Amino acid sequence: MGAADAIVYFVASVVLVSGALLVLLAGRIPANPIFGFRIGYAYVSKRAWVKLNRVAGACLCILGASLIPQYLLLGDAGTTVLLFGVELTALTAALILYGERVAEAELISEAAPSTPGKPIPVRGYGINPLAAALVILGVLILAYSATLLPSIKGGEVAVHFGASGEPNGFMPASQLPTLYLAPAFVGGLTALFMFLSVRKPESFYKPWLTEREITVLTHSLQVILASVFLVISVAIYDTIHYNIYEAHAVPLQLLIPASLAMILAPTAILVAVSVKAYMRWVKGLKGW
């Protein structure tokens, strides 16, 4: 078994086992910040938590089981994992819509238990201006890089580079457009999070978080995804630039640390707020 096979089988196993655990444990574990399908709608009641987690678990089992046949059909690990990411994003969006219906049914039911902690907020958390600017910049870079594609002749082109900047990975020039699948996926995921932050803010509700903390977390997620999108966009432009001019548009010694800083800064904020809220939740843990 090669490394690519191992990656696909590992991802499939993790998804399948996670789904099975959700189905089996949904009715045994209370709402928590660690394990489960933790969208805001699941915290309306215990009944909603159990139903959403069992449905999410069953869907994950199906998705995990289908990953290996998809890999055998496509024959490429990278494409399979990318397609899996798209499928997982679409599944999450579908489950959020389903969760909204479940929550509405619970809230209008006289038998529904009261929401723990506080009512679900309905105020949108907005779009982070920095995240929006990063996405716009990334789109402009991708659009410009696409105009350069006709300048690349046929044959093998460099698509991966070592720390020194020298190419160490190649692909046929005809396959260069496939590089745009990655930013399309990350950009779509960023747009989904922005949409949810504005139009479906209940998706992010957690009973152990204050509204201010939820706002910080949603904005941090937006900036993280937008940063990844921009980094991928710059990397694609640099790849195309190298194959035309045989020189990097941005020195890798500058691009790599700058990319890490862009992604790690909002990640640190997200982790700090999450840990603080988690510790507060543990101190007041009472369960349902």
Sequence and secondary structure as in RCSB ss.txt:
>XXXX:A:sequence
MGAADAIVYFVASVVLVSGALLVLLAGRIPANPIFGFRIGYAYVSKRAWVKLNRVAGACLCILGASLIPQYLLLG
DAGTTVLLFGVELTALTAALILYGERVAEAELISEAAPSTPGKPIPVRGYGINPLAAALVILGVLILAYSATLLP
SIKGGEVAVHFGASGEPNGFMPASQLPTLYLAPAFVGGLTALFMFLSVRKPESFYKPWLTEREITVLTHSLQVIL
ASVFLVISVAIYDTIHYNIYEAHAVPLQLLIPASLAMILAPTAILVAVSVKAYMRWVKGLKGW
>XXXX:A:secstr
  HHHHHHHHHHHHHHHHHHHHHHHTTTS   SSSS   GGGGS HHHHHHHHHHHHHHHHHHHHHHHHHHHHH 
 HHHHHHHHHHHHHHHHHHHHHHHHHHHHHHHT TT    SSS    S     HHHHHHHHHHHHHHHHHHHHGG
GS SSEEEEEE TTS EEEEEEGGGGGGGGHHHHHHHHHHHHHHHHHHH GGGG  TTS HHHHHHHHHHHHHHH
HHHHHHHHHHHHHHHHHHHHSS SS HHHHHHHHHHHHHHHHHHHHHHHHHHHHHHHHT    
